[in-house]
Amino acid sequence: MLDGIIETIKNFIQNTGIAKLFNGDVDWWKYAIMYIISFVLIYLAIAKKFEPLLLLPIAIGMLLTNLPGANMFHLDMWVNKDMTVLESIKAVISQGGFLDLLYVGVKLGIYPCIIFIGIGAMTDFTPLIANPKYFLIGAGAQLGVFVAFSAAFISGLYTLGEAASIGIIGGADGPTAILVTKTLGPALLGAIAIAAYSYMALIPMIQPPFMNLLTTKKERQIKMGQLRNVSRIEKLVFPVLVTVVVGLIVPDALALIGCLMFGNILNVCGVTERLSKTVQNEFMNIVTILLGISVGATASAENFLSLQTVVIIACGLVAFCISTCGGLITAKIMNWISGGKINPLIGSAGVSAVPMAARVSQVVGQKEDPSNFLLMHAMGPNVAGVIGSAVCAGVFLSWLG
């Protein structure tokens, strides 16, 4: 009996996470680094309030997937090129863990699209409808996407699909980056998602130096006129028109654009207030949790700690900075053509981070002139940036998917 008890205790000890961590089968120091990264992200989310709604679930997902022996997520089931998506899902149902089941929504592209419905419902498209020329700023702010894509591919570390996934970080749009990466570079999803959302959270720190560098004091003090009134008909026609045009030109972008415009219609039509509030709050909050924790689960020690991850983070930062500069330069050119009627600061809002980038334009503008209000004007390029990054994603998926 005593031998049986001893054997039971030995088996229990051998099956603990601590024993698995130090039994020689894994590099314990890699897991230690991942724990530190998780704790840093948790700190940034809670103490510094850097994108806490997504950064905190991502950090917890990263922590859970790196606890040895838990077997909550199996990346090999999702990146196995010999298995179809259906075969991967069947394997997950029979052998997978809890996080594997949640990841199905990422793999099928469900979560990012639902997030876009919520974004559409929460975002005011009026500034863009009033000034459609802001589409040019949104297009100019996609410059970093293609620069980072080219740099990543030239490095020789990535396939074309993986390089495209890295490039999308420059659009500053987390859901779009996730949707592209889950198709074109699933093994890189953890690093790309963390880079994308980290840079979105750091917008107030990254963008102002470039805004001050590329604009003069006189330009930063430009006051823009009041937006023209936009009719209810225009608000209803715009999302439908954009959906049709994008669907006909770039069908692969329709999943994101269609959901974005659907959410906006729910908000502006005036007859679906309950649905609009639901997708803005409860529905979006639930999906945000599922998306964050399942994306964080892809950042396993074996997959995350590599030269590829370092290059992804570097390329992502470069892409984001170049996109910011692209938007600012485009706005400067438009200001020159208009005879000084457009404040170039709104160009930095051409990246897709809604509404953080528009708020930064407002803050920097008011530092030069406290009576200057740029927020609503900056929302035009900001919405254009959302549409622009989704179109870029559609182009990559059509070309490489």
C-alpha positions as CSV (number, residue, x, y, z in Angstrom):
1,M,0.0,0.0,0.0
2,L,2.8,2.3,0.9
3,D,4.5,1.6,-2.5
4,G,1.2,2.5,-4.2
5,I,1.0,5.8,-2.3
6,I,4.6,6.7,-3.2
7,E,4.0,5.8,-6.8
8,T,0.9,8.0,-6.9
9,I,2.9,10.9,-5.4
10,K,5.7,10.4,-7.9
11,N,3.2,10.4,-10.8
12,F,1.6,13.6,-9.5
13,I,4.9,15.3,-9.2
14,Q,6.0,14.3,-12.7
15,N,2.8,15.6,-14.1
16,T,3.1,19.1,-12.5
17,G,3.9,22.0,-14.7
18,I,7.1,22.6,-12.7
19,A,8.4,19.1,-13.4
20,K,7.6,19.5,-17.1
21,L,9.3,22.9,-17.2
22,F,12.6,21.5,-15.9
23,N,12.6,17.9,-17.2
24,G,14.8,18.8,-20.2
25,D,12.2,18.5,-22.8
26,V,11.7,22.2,-23.1
27,D,13.9,25.3,-22.7
28,W,12.7,26.7,-19.4
29,W,14.4,30.0,-20.0
30,K,12.2,30.6,-23.0
31,Y,9.1,30.1,-21.0
32,A,10.5,32.5,-18.3
33,I,10.9,35.2,-21.0
34,M,7.3,34.6,-22.1
35,Y,6.1,35.0,-18.6
36,I,8.0,38.3,-18.3
37,I,6.5,39.5,-21.5
38,S,3.0,38.5,-20.4
39,F,3.5,40.4,-17.1
40,V,4.8,43.5,-18.9
41,L,1.7,43.5,-21.2
42,I,-0.6,43.0,-18.1
43,Y,1.2,46.0,-16.5
44,L,0.9,48.2,-19.6
45,A,-2.8,47.3,-19.9
46,I,-3.8,47.9,-16.3
47,A,-1.4,50.5,-15.0
48,K,-0.7,52.5,-18.2
49,K,-4.1,51.8,-19.8
50,F,-2.5,50.9,-23.2
51,E,-5.4,49.4,-25.2
52,P,-6.5,47.4,-22.1
53,L,-9.6,45.9,-23.7
54,L,-7.4,43.8,-26.1
55,L,-3.9,43.9,-24.6
56,L,-5.1,42.3,-21.3
57,P,-6.8,39.3,-23.0
58,I,-3.8,38.9,-25.3
59,A,-1.5,38.8,-22.3
60,I,-3.6,36.3,-20.5
61,G,-3.8,34.1,-23.6
62,M,0.0,34.3,-23.9
63,L,0.4,33.3,-20.3
64,L,-2.1,30.3,-20.5
65,T,-0.5,28.9,-23.6
66,N,3.0,28.9,-22.1
67,L,2.1,27.0,-18.9
68,P,3.5,23.5,-19.6
69,G,1.3,20.6,-19.3
70,A,-2.0,22.5,-19.6
71,N,-2.3,21.7,-23.3
72,M,-4.8,24.5,-23.9
73,F,-3.6,25.4,-27.3
74,H,-1.9,23.4,-30.1
75,L,-0.4,25.7,-32.8
76,D,0.7,22.8,-34.9
77,M,-2.9,21.8,-35.6
78,W,-3.5,25.2,-37.2
79,V,-0.3,25.8,-39.2
80,N,0.0,22.3,-40.6
81,K,0.0,22.8,-44.4
82,D,-1.0,19.2,-45.0
83,M,-4.3,19.7,-43.2
84,T,-7.3,21.7,-44.5
85,V,-9.1,24.1,-42.3
86,L,-11.9,21.5,-41.9
87,E,-9.4,18.8,-40.9
88,S,-7.8,21.2,-38.4
89,I,-11.2,21.9,-36.8
90,K,-12.0,18.1,-36.6
91,A,-8.6,17.5,-34.9
92,V,-9.3,20.3,-32.5
93,I,-12.7,19.0,-31.6
94,S,-11.3,15.5,-30.8
95,Q,-7.9,16.4,-29.4
96,G,-7.7,20.2,-28.8
97,G,-7.8,22.3,-25.7
98,F,-10.0,25.2,-24.6
99,L,-8.1,27.9,-26.4
100,D,-8.0,25.7,-29.6
101,L,-11.8,25.9,-29.6
102,L,-11.9,29.6,-29.2
103,Y,-9.3,30.0,-32.0
104,V,-11.8,28.5,-34.5
105,G,-13.4,32.0,-34.6
106,V,-10.1,33.5,-35.6
107,K,-9.2,30.8,-38.2
108,L,-12.6,31.2,-39.9
109,G,-12.3,35.0,-39.8
110,I,-15.4,35.5,-37.6
111,Y,-14.1,37.6,-34.8
112,P,-12.4,40.4,-36.9
113,C,-15.5,40.8,-39.0
114,I,-17.7,41.1,-35.9
115,I,-15.3,43.7,-34.4
116,F,-15.7,45.7,-37.6
117,I,-19.5,45.7,-37.2
118,G,-19.0,47.2,-33.8
119,I,-16.5,49.8,-35.1
120,G,-18.9,50.8,-37.9
121,A,-21.7,51.3,-35.3
122,M,-19.5,53.4,-33.1
123,T,-17.9,55.6,-35.7
124,D,-19.3,58.8,-37.2
125,F,-18.8,58.8,-41.0
126,T,-20.2,62.3,-41.4
127,P,-16.7,64.1,-41.7
128,L,-15.7,61.7,-44.5
129,I,-19.1,62.1,-46.3
130,A,-18.8,65.9,-46.0
131,N,-15.3,65.8,-47.5
132,P,-14.7,62.8,-49.7
133,K,-11.3,64.2,-50.6
134,Y,-10.1,62.8,-47.3
135,F,-10.0,59.4,-49.0
136,L,-6.7,60.7,-50.5
137,I,-5.2,61.1,-47.1
138,G,-6.4,57.6,-46.1
139,A,-4.7,56.3,-49.2
140,G,-1.5,58.2,-48.5
141,A,-1.4,56.7,-45.0
142,Q,-1.2,53.2,-46.4
143,L,2.4,53.9,-47.7
144,G,3.9,52.1,-44.7
145,V,2.0,48.9,-45.5
146,F,3.8,48.5,-48.9
147,V,7.2,49.6,-47.6
148,A,7.1,47.1,-44.7
149,F,5.8,44.4,-47.1
150,S,8.7,45.0,-49.4
151,A,11.3,45.1,-46.6
152,A,10.0,41.9,-45.0
153,F,10.1,40.0,-48.2
154,I,13.5,41.3,-49.2
155,S,14.9,40.2,-45.8
156,G,14.5,36.6,-47.0
157,L,13.0,35.5,-43.7
158,Y,9.4,35.4,-44.9
159,T,7.2,34.2,-47.7
160,L,5.2,36.6,-49.7
161,G,2.1,35.9,-47.6
162,E,4.0,36.4,-44.4
163,A,5.5,39.6,-45.6
164,A,2.0,40.9,-46.6
165,S,0.8,40.0,-43.0
166,I,3.7,42.1,-41.6
167,G,3.0,45.0,-43.9
168,I,-0.6,45.3,-42.8
169,I,0.7,46.4,-39.3
170,G,1.4,49.7,-41.0
171,G,-2.4,50.2,-41.4
172,A,-2.7,50.4,-37.6
173,D,-5.7,48.1,-37.7
174,G,-5.6,45.1,-35.4
175,P,-8.6,43.1,-36.7
176,T,-7.5,43.6,-40.3
177,A,-4.0,42.4,-39.4
178,I,-5.4,39.4,-37.7
179,L,-7.7,38.5,-40.7
180,V,-4.8,38.7,-43.2
181,T,-2.3,36.9,-41.0
182,K,-4.6,34.0,-40.1
183,T,-4.8,33.2,-43.8
184,L,-1.4,34.2,-45.1
185,G,0.9,33.7,-42.1
186,P,-0.8,31.9,-39.2
187,A,2.5,31.0,-37.5
188,L,3.2,34.7,-37.1
189,L,-0.2,35.7,-35.7
190,G,0.9,36.2,-32.1
191,A,3.8,38.5,-32.9
192,I,1.9,40.4,-35.5
193,A,-1.2,40.9,-33.3
194,I,0.9,42.0,-30.3
195,A,2.9,44.4,-32.5
196,A,-0.2,45.9,-34.2
197,Y,-2.1,46.5,-30.9
198,S,1.0,47.7,-29.1
199,Y,1.7,50.4,-31.7
200,M,-2.0,51.4,-31.8
201,A,-1.7,51.9,-28.0
202,L,1.5,53.9,-28.4
203,I,0.0,56.3,-31.0
204,P,0.2,59.3,-28.5
205,M,3.9,58.7,-28.2
206,I,4.9,57.7,-31.7
207,Q,3.0,60.2,-33.9
208,P,3.6,63.7,-32.4
209,P,7.4,63.8,-33.2
210,F,6.7,63.2,-36.9
211,M,3.8,65.6,-36.8
212,N,6.0,68.4,-35.5
213,L,8.9,67.4,-37.8
214,L,6.8,67.5,-41.0
215,T,4.7,70.5,-40.3
216,T,5.5,74.2,-39.6
217,K,4.1,76.1,-36.7
218,K,2.0,78.2,-39.1
219,E,0.5,75.0,-40.6
220,R,-0.3,73.5,-37.2
221,Q,-2.2,76.7,-36.3
222,I,-4.5,76.5,-39.4
223,K,-8.2,76.7,-38.4
224,M,-10.5,74.7,-40.6
225,G,-14.0,75.8,-41.4
226,Q,-17.1,74.1,-40.0
227,L,-18.2,70.9,-41.7
228,R,-21.1,71.1,-44.0
229,N,-24.4,69.6,-42.9
230,V,-24.8,66.0,-44.1
231,S,-28.3,64.8,-44.8
232,R,-29.8,61.6,-43.6
233,I,-30.1,60.3,-47.1
234,E,-26.3,60.8,-47.6
235,K,-25.6,58.9,-44.4
236,L,-27.7,56.0,-45.6
237,V,-26.4,56.0,-49.2
238,F,-22.7,56.3,-48.3
239,P,-22.2,52.9,-46.6
240,V,-24.3,51.1,-49.3
241,L,-22.3,52.8,-52.1
242,V,-19.0,52.0,-50.5
243,T,-20.0,48.4,-50.0
244,V,-21.0,48.0,-53.6
245,V,-18.0,49.8,-55.1
246,V,-15.4,47.9,-52.9
247,G,-17.3,44.6,-53.5
248,L,-17.1,45.0,-57.3
249,I,-13.4,46.1,-57.3
250,V,-11.8,44.2,-54.4
251,P,-14.2,41.3,-53.5
252,D,-11.7,39.9,-50.9
253,A,-12.1,43.1,-48.9
254,L,-15.9,42.8,-48.7
255,A,-15.9,40.7,-45.5
256,L,-14.4,43.6,-43.5
257,I,-15.9,46.6,-45.5
258,G,-19.4,45.0,-45.6
259,C,-19.4,44.4,-41.8
260,L,-18.0,47.9,-41.2
261,M,-20.8,49.5,-43.3
262,F,-23.5,47.2,-41.9
263,G,-22.6,48.4,-38.4
264,N,-22.8,52.0,-39.5
265,I,-26.2,51.5,-41.2
266,L,-27.5,50.1,-37.9
267,N,-26.5,53.3,-36.2
268,V,-27.7,55.9,-38.7
269,C,-30.9,54.3,-40.1
270,G,-32.8,55.3,-36.9
271,V,-34.9,52.2,-36.7
272,T,-32.4,49.6,-35.2
273,E,-31.3,51.4,-32.0
274,R,-31.4,48.2,-30.0
275,L,-29.2,46.3,-32.5
276,S,-26.8,49.2,-32.7
277,K,-26.3,49.4,-29.0
278,T,-25.9,45.7,-28.8
279,V,-23.1,45.5,-31.4
280,Q,-21.4,48.5,-29.8
281,N,-21.5,47.1,-26.3
282,E,-22.3,43.5,-25.2
283,F,-21.7,41.8,-28.6
284,M,-18.4,43.6,-29.3
285,N,-17.2,43.1,-25.7
286,I,-17.7,39.4,-25.8
287,V,-16.0,39.0,-29.2
288,T,-13.1,41.2,-28.1
289,I,-12.5,38.8,-25.1
290,L,-12.5,35.8,-27.4
291,L,-10.4,37.4,-30.0
292,G,-7.7,38.6,-27.6
293,I,-7.3,35.5,-25.6
294,S,-7.2,33.2,-28.6
295,V,-4.7,35.4,-30.5
296,G,-2.5,35.6,-27.4
297,A,-2.5,31.8,-27.3
298,T,-0.5,31.7,-30.6
299,A,2.5,33.3,-28.9
300,S,4.1,30.1,-27.6
301,A,7.7,30.2,-26.4
302,E,8.9,28.0,-29.3
303,N,7.1,30.1,-31.9
304,F,7.4,33.6,-30.5
305,L,11.1,33.8,-29.4
306,S,12.9,34.0,-32.7
307,L,14.7,36.4,-35.1
308,Q,11.5,36.5,-37.1
309,T,9.6,38.1,-34.2
310,V,12.3,40.8,-33.7
311,V,12.1,41.7,-37.4
312,I,8.3,41.7,-37.3
313,I,8.3,44.2,-34.4
314,A,11.0,46.4,-36.2
315,C,9.2,46.3,-39.5
316,G,5.9,47.0,-37.8
317,L,7.3,50.1,-36.1
318,V,8.8,51.3,-39.4
319,A,5.6,50.7,-41.3
320,F,3.5,52.6,-38.7
321,C,5.9,55.6,-38.8
322,I,6.0,55.7,-42.6
323,S,2.2,55.5,-42.8
324,T,2.0,58.4,-40.4
325,C,4.4,60.4,-42.6
326,G,2.5,59.4,-45.7
327,G,-0.7,60.8,-44.3
328,L,1.0,64.0,-43.2
329,I,2.7,64.6,-46.5
330,T,-0.5,64.0,-48.4
331,A,-2.4,66.5,-46.2
332,K,0.4,69.0,-46.7
333,I,0.1,68.7,-50.5
334,M,-3.7,69.1,-50.2
335,N,-3.2,72.1,-48.0
336,W,-1.0,73.7,-50.6
337,I,-3.5,73.0,-53.4
338,S,-6.3,74.4,-51.3
339,G,-4.5,77.6,-50.6
340,G,-3.9,76.9,-46.9
341,K,-7.4,75.7,-45.9
342,I,-6.4,72.2,-44.6
343,N,-4.4,71.7,-41.4
344,P,-1.8,69.0,-42.2
345,L,-2.0,67.6,-38.7
346,I,-5.2,65.7,-39.7
347,G,-3.0,63.7,-42.1
348,S,-1.6,61.7,-39.2
349,A,-5.2,60.4,-38.6
350,G,-5.1,58.7,-41.9
351,V,-4.0,55.5,-40.2
352,S,-6.7,53.2,-39.2
353,A,-6.6,53.5,-35.4
354,V,-10.1,54.9,-34.7
355,P,-10.5,57.3,-32.9
356,M,-7.1,57.4,-31.2
357,A,-5.3,58.9,-34.2
358,A,-7.9,61.6,-34.6
359,R,-7.6,62.5,-30.9
360,V,-3.8,62.9,-31.3
361,S,-4.4,65.4,-34.2
362,Q,-6.7,67.3,-31.9
363,V,-4.2,67.3,-29.0
364,V,-1.2,68.4,-31.0
365,G,-3.3,71.1,-32.7
366,Q,-4.5,72.5,-29.4
367,K,-0.9,72.7,-28.1
368,E,-0.3,75.3,-30.8
369,D,-3.7,77.0,-30.4
370,P,-6.1,76.0,-27.6
371,S,-9.0,77.4,-29.5
372,N,-8.4,75.1,-32.5
373,F,-10.7,72.1,-32.8
374,L,-9.6,69.5,-35.3
375,L,-11.2,66.3,-34.0
376,M,-14.2,66.1,-36.3
377,H,-12.0,67.1,-39.3
378,A,-9.5,64.4,-38.4
379,M,-12.2,61.8,-38.2
380,G,-12.6,62.0,-42.0
381,P,-9.1,60.7,-42.8
382,N,-9.4,58.3,-39.8
383,V,-12.5,56.6,-41.3
384,A,-10.8,56.7,-44.7
385,G,-7.8,54.9,-43.2
386,V,-10.1,52.1,-41.9
387,I,-11.5,51.6,-45.4
388,G,-8.0,52.0,-46.9
389,S,-6.4,49.3,-44.7
390,A,-9.3,46.9,-45.4
391,V,-8.9,47.4,-49.1
392,C,-5.1,46.8,-48.8
393,A,-5.9,43.6,-47.0
394,G,-8.3,42.6,-49.7
395,V,-5.7,43.2,-52.4
396,F,-3.2,41.0,-50.5
397,L,-5.7,38.2,-49.9
398,S,-6.8,38.3,-53.6
399,W,-3.2,38.2,-54.7
400,L,-1.7,35.7,-52.2
401,G,-4.7,34.0,-50.5
